[in-house]
Amino acid sequence: MRQHCRAVVVILALAVPAHAQEPAAGVPKVAVFDLELLDTSLQGETDGPRADEHDRLLRASDQIRKGLAESGKYAIVDIAPVNAAAHDKNLQACGGCDVQLAQQLDADIALTGVVQKVSNLILNMNITMRSARTGHIIASMSADFRGNTDESWTRTASYLLRNRLLAPDFGKPQ
């Protein structure tokens, strides 16, 4: 009987996530911070934070990073050096700390987002892009979604990527 040998190769990417990249000339560098959760639901008040929602926040954040990077319209900077500081703050209400963190990363744009959970049925994903130079809002977008499931979160992030962040006329004057 023949024996089969299989080699397993493990490659470790230690310094830079797969979606972080060296920027091409003229391509804006974006610091995409992890989405945050604003849970105003009765369930959230009584039960507290949920692990599945935390995981969905991280997956949606990575989905946005990956989509922006693959588009070639943006270069994603590695947020690891400031990630702990970002998680210690409420980036939606910190008076511009997202811009300061993006500046530390030499990014052109700070992208933040929040998912508001009204109930397990009614949620809303909001994304804001701000100039890391001026602090001014470049774009703000929102999508309501129904159902607190992996699929609904993924579809909503995909919708915002496809129809707002990567739309052909995005950022052009109307």
C-alpha positions in Angstrom: 0.0 0.0 0.0 1.3 3.4 -1.0 1.7 6.1 1.6 1.0 9.7 0.6 2.9 12.6 2.1 1.4 16.0 2.1 3.4 19.1 2.9 1.6 21.9 4.6 3.0 25.4 4.1 2.2 28.1 6.6 2.9 31.7 5.7 2.6 34.3 8.3 1.9 37.9 7.5 3.2 39.6 10.5 3.4 43.3 9.7 0.7 44.2 7.3 -2.8 42.8 6.8 -3.6 41.4 3.4 -5.8 44.4 2.5 -3.2 47.0 3.6 -1.1 48.0 0.7 1.5 50.5 -0.6 -0.4 53.3 -2.2 -0.2 54.0 -5.9 0.5 57.6 -6.9 -2.6 59.7 -6.5 -4.6 57.1 -4.7 -6.0 58.4 -1.3 -4.8 56.5 1.8 -7.7 55.5 4.0 -7.6 54.5 7.7 -10.7 52.3 8.0 -11.5 52.0 11.7 -13.6 49.1 13.1 -17.3 49.8 13.1 -18.8 50.5 16.5 -22.2 49.4 17.9 -24.8 51.8 19.3 -27.3 49.5 21.0 -30.4 51.3 22.0 -32.5 48.2 22.1 -34.3 46.9 25.2 -32.5 43.6 24.7 -29.1 45.4 24.8 -30.1 47.2 27.9 -31.1 44.1 29.8 -28.6 41.5 28.3 -25.5 43.7 27.6 -23.0 43.2 24.7 -23.3 40.1 22.5 -20.3 38.2 21.1 -22.0 37.6 17.8 -22.6 41.3 17.2 -19.0 42.1 18.1 -17.9 39.5 15.5 -20.2 41.0 12.9 -18.7 44.5 13.5 -15.2 43.1 12.9 -16.3 41.2 9.8 -18.2 44.2 8.3 -15.1 46.4 9.0 -12.9 43.9 7.2 -15.4 43.6 4.3 -15.3 47.3 3.8 -11.4 47.4 3.9 -11.2 44.5 1.5 -13.7 46.1 -0.9 -12.0 49.4 -0.9 -8.6 47.9 -1.4 -9.7 45.6 -4.3 -11.3 48.5 -6.1 -8.0 50.2 -6.7 -9.6 53.6 -5.8 -8.1 53.6 -2.3 -5.0 52.4 -0.5 -5.9 50.9 3.0 -3.4 51.8 5.7 -2.7 49.5 8.6 -4.6 50.7 11.7 -2.7 48.4 14.1 -0.5 51.1 15.6 -3.6 53.1 16.8 -6.2 50.3 17.0 -6.2 50.1 20.8 -6.6 53.9 21.1 -9.4 53.8 18.6 -11.2 51.0 20.6 -10.9 53.0 23.8 -12.9 55.9 22.3 -16.3 56.5 20.8 -15.1 57.6 17.3 -18.5 59.0 16.5 -18.5 61.4 19.4 -14.9 62.1 20.3 -14.5 65.5 18.8 -12.3 64.5 15.9 -10.1 61.9 17.5 -10.6 59.7 14.4 -8.9 62.4 12.3 -6.0 62.7 14.8 -5.6 58.9 14.7 -5.7 58.9 10.9 -3.0 61.7 10.9 -0.8 59.5 13.0 -1.0 56.8 10.3 -0.3 59.4 7.5 -3.7 58.6 6.0 -5.6 61.1 3.8 -9.1 59.9 4.9 -10.5 58.6 8.2 -13.4 56.2 7.7 -15.6 55.4 10.7 -18.9 53.7 11.1 -21.6 52.8 13.5 -24.3 50.2 13.5 -27.3 51.4 15.5 -29.4 48.6 16.9 -32.9 49.7 17.6 -34.1 46.1 18.1 -33.2 42.7 16.9 -35.3 43.4 13.8 -34.4 47.1 13.1 -30.8 48.2 12.5 -28.9 50.9 10.6 -25.4 51.1 9.3 -23.8 54.5 9.0 -20.4 55.3 7.4 -18.6 58.6 7.5 -15.4 59.6 5.6 -13.5 62.7 6.8 -10.5 64.4 5.5 -7.5 63.7 7.7 -6.1 67.0 6.6 -9.1 69.3 7.4 -11.4 67.2 9.5 -14.3 68.0 7.1 -16.8 65.4 6.2 -16.2 64.1 2.7 -19.1 61.7 2.6 -21.7 60.3 4.9 -24.0 57.3 4.1 -26.5 55.2 5.8 -28.5 52.0 5.1 -31.4 50.6 7.2 -31.6 46.8 7.4 -33.8 44.2 8.9 -32.7 41.2 10.9 -29.7 40.9 13.1 -28.0 38.1 11.2 -24.6 37.5 9.5 -26.3 37.7 6.1 -28.1 41.0 6.8 -24.9 42.7 8.0 -22.9 41.4 5.1 -25.5 42.5 2.5 -25.7 46.0 4.1 -21.9 46.5 4.0 -21.9 45.2 0.4 -24.7 47.6 -0.5 -22.8 50.6 0.9 -19.6 49.6 -0.8 -21.2 49.0 -4.2 -23.8 51.8 -4.3 -22.0 54.6 -2.3 -18.3 54.1 -1.6 -17.4 52.6 -5.0 -20.2 54.1 -7.1 -18.8 55.6 -10.4 -20.0 59.1 -9.5 -19.1 59.0 -5.8 -17.4 62.1 -4.7 -18.1 64.0 -7.8 -20.1 67.3 -7.7 -23.8 66.9 -8.6 
